[in-house]
Amino acid sequence: MAVLNYSKAVVPMKSMNWNNQCLTLLNQTCLPQAVQMIECKDWRVVAEAIRRLEVRGAPAIGAAAAFGLVLGAYEIQNDQGDFEHNLRLVAEELKETRPTAVNLSWAIDRMLAVVSRLDSAVSTGAIIQALEEEALAIAAEDRQVNKRIAEFGAALFEQTGMSVLTHCNAGALATVDFGTALGVIRQAWSEKRISRVYADETRPLLQGARLTAWELKEDNIPVTVITDNMAGWVMKKGMVQAVIVGADRIALNGDVANKIGTYSVAVLAKQHHIPFYVAAPLSTFDFSMETGEDIPIEERNPEEVTTFCGIACTPAGVDVFNPAFDVTPHHLITAIITEYGVLRPSYRNAIDQLKQQRGGI
Ligand SMILES: CSC[C@H]1O[C@H](OP(=O)(O)O)[C@H](O)[C@@H]1O
């Protein structure tokens, strides 16, 4: 695995790039201190990068896993045994890297569907070419989808000069490019609808303080970083007029899994009569899941909580609970912004109407 260090001046805001059988990832665990790219030529390196949150964010890990499957296909093309069977083994290992974001399984299933549609007589080389084209399509669609979400979402900010709070990072770093919640913020800023962003630091891994603040500073969008326990007071003081977040999995009734702490922010927003928006592409919806009750919640290494920048901040041996996500019930969500428009309660009806409009999903 080659590691390349860039000066900040040249780094693309994109989370990843694919070229000549190599997936280059912007290593998000090094930001904002260092801009480091990881060159992945082995699918196992991609899988580990997803597990370690070197690449993270629901759409971003979906796209990364898709390119990881292409790397796997190149590796196994001359192996003994059935190519499609061996490919599905790689696909399953990529799917298992993180359980909550449905975009991961959505992307892998979309890639495998390409293989299923091909004539059984086609060459392995033709299969690999089709897989590579599909992964590139997933990545290319991402920016277009995020731009549409941004246009629909920005219109929700009806005043000028509003302040908005966000949690975690749903930016260009969490997607292939431009971002979902931060995409809406970028568009609303360009239309002068918002004047400042309050970014929750988002313990324990600080995606807000490290990544959202980095993205917004790079874009010269005014950002104020707050600790997670300040969100209520910021709302009480009237310092924000809206909340917008991303999502990792959305159930058919509109329950939303997102970074841990999102539920608390939604309860606070309700208490203070502040609109709470979720921005997410259709690939974040789980059409097999009626409610958020069954959304798998990833639990991560306790050391993410017991240490801070590598320094122990708890006594040794204490018990730790470290869920990476929580589920916000649909009744706390004002609207869900998608690339097909803004969904409002009842979300089940809205999603059914969307399915009818599109002749299915
Ligand atoms: C645009 S999806 C971003 C979504 O993913 C983040 O989780 P993680 O940093 O663990 O990958 C967080 O839930 C964001 O809202």
The ligand as an SDF file (V2000), in Angstrom:
LIG
                    3D

 15 15  0  0  0  0  0  0  0  0999 V2000
  -23.3930   11.1860    3.4820 C   0  0  0  0  0  0  0  0  0  0  0  0
  -23.4530    9.8520    4.5640 S   0  0  0  0  0  0  0  0  0  0  0  0
  -22.5490   10.4480    5.9060 C   0  0  0  0  0  0  0  0  0  0  0  0
  -22.8620    9.7300    7.1740 C   0  0  0  0  0  0  0  0  0  0  0  0
  -21.8980    8.6920    7.4420 O   0  0  0  0  0  0  0  0  0  0  0  0
  -21.2530    9.0040    8.6560 C   0  0  0  0  0  0  0  0  0  0  0  0
  -20.8630    7.8840    9.4030 O   0  0  0  0  0  0  0  0  0  0  0  0
  -19.2970    7.4560    9.4060 P   0  0  0  0  0  0  0  0  0  0  0  0
  -18.4840    8.6960    9.5700 O   0  0  0  0  0  0  0  0  0  0  0  0
  -19.2050    6.4930   10.5760 O   0  0  0  0  0  0  0  0  0  0  0  0
  -19.0880    6.7520    8.0840 O   0  0  0  0  0  0  0  0  0  0  0  0
  -22.2910    9.8040    9.4040 C   0  0  0  0  0  0  0  0  0  0  0  0
  -23.3190    8.9650    9.9090 O   0  0  0  0  0  0  0  0  0  0  0  0
  -22.7730   10.6990    8.3090 C   0  0  0  0  0  0  0  0  0  0  0  0
  -23.9670   11.3600    8.5200 O   0  0  0  0  0  0  0  0  0  0  0  0
  1  2  1  0
  2  3  1  0
  3  4  1  0
  4  5  1  0
  4 14  1  0
  5  6  1  0
  6  7  1  0
  6 12  1  0
  7  8  1  0
  8  9  2  0
  8 10  1  0
  8 11  1  0
 12 13  1  0
 12 14  1  0
 14 15  1  0
M  END
$$$$
